[in-house]
Amino acid sequence: MPASATVIDFTLHRKRRQARATAELMWAMYAARAGLAVFTTHAATPSDTRRA
């Protein structure tokens, strides 16, 4: 296994996290406009802590 396989790509991680946040915001806006207030509430915001 090459040593680079264990390196975390923080740029890619940040882009994916921002893309997910953007997608969730777009869905919330769509649901609010459609009158689906049920889907705009989130039970709990996930933390950045990763678990296996």
C-alpha positions as CSV (number, residue, x, y, z in Angstrom):
1,M,0.0,0.0,0.0
2,P,1.5,3.4,-0.9
3,A,2.1,5.9,1.9
4,S,-0.2,8.4,0.1
5,A,-3.2,6.0,0.7
6,T,-3.3,7.0,4.3
7,V,-3.2,10.8,3.7
8,I,-6.5,12.6,4.3
9,D,-7.5,15.0,1.5
10,F,-8.9,17.9,3.5
11,T,-9.7,19.8,0.4
12,L,-11.9,17.0,-1.0
13,H,-13.5,16.5,2.5
14,R,-14.3,20.3,2.7
15,K,-15.8,20.3,-0.8
16,R,-18.0,17.3,-0.1
17,R,-19.2,18.8,3.3
18,Q,-20.0,22.1,1.6
19,A,-21.8,20.3,-1.2
20,R,-23.9,18.3,1.3
21,A,-24.8,21.5,3.2
22,T,-25.8,23.2,0.0
23,A,-28.0,20.3,-1.0
24,E,-29.6,20.2,2.4
25,L,-30.3,23.9,2.2
26,M,-31.8,23.6,-1.3
27,W,-34.0,20.7,-0.2
28,A,-35.2,22.7,2.8
29,M,-36.0,25.7,0.6
30,Y,-37.9,23.4,-1.8
31,A,-39.8,21.7,1.0
32,A,-40.7,25.1,2.6
33,R,-42.0,26.5,-0.7
34,A,-44.0,23.3,-1.3
35,G,-45.6,23.6,2.1
36,L,-43.9,20.6,3.6
37,A,-42.7,22.1,6.9
38,V,-42.3,18.6,8.3
39,F,-39.1,18.0,6.2
40,T,-37.4,21.3,7.2
41,T,-36.9,20.2,10.8
42,H,-33.8,18.2,11.7
43,A,-33.7,16.1,14.8
44,A,-30.1,17.0,15.6
45,T,-27.3,18.5,13.7
46,P,-24.4,16.0,13.2
47,S,-21.1,16.9,14.7
48,D,-17.8,16.6,12.9
49,T,-16.9,13.7,15.1
50,R,-16.4,10.6,13.1
51,R,-17.3,7.1,14.4
52,A,-16.4,3.8,12.9
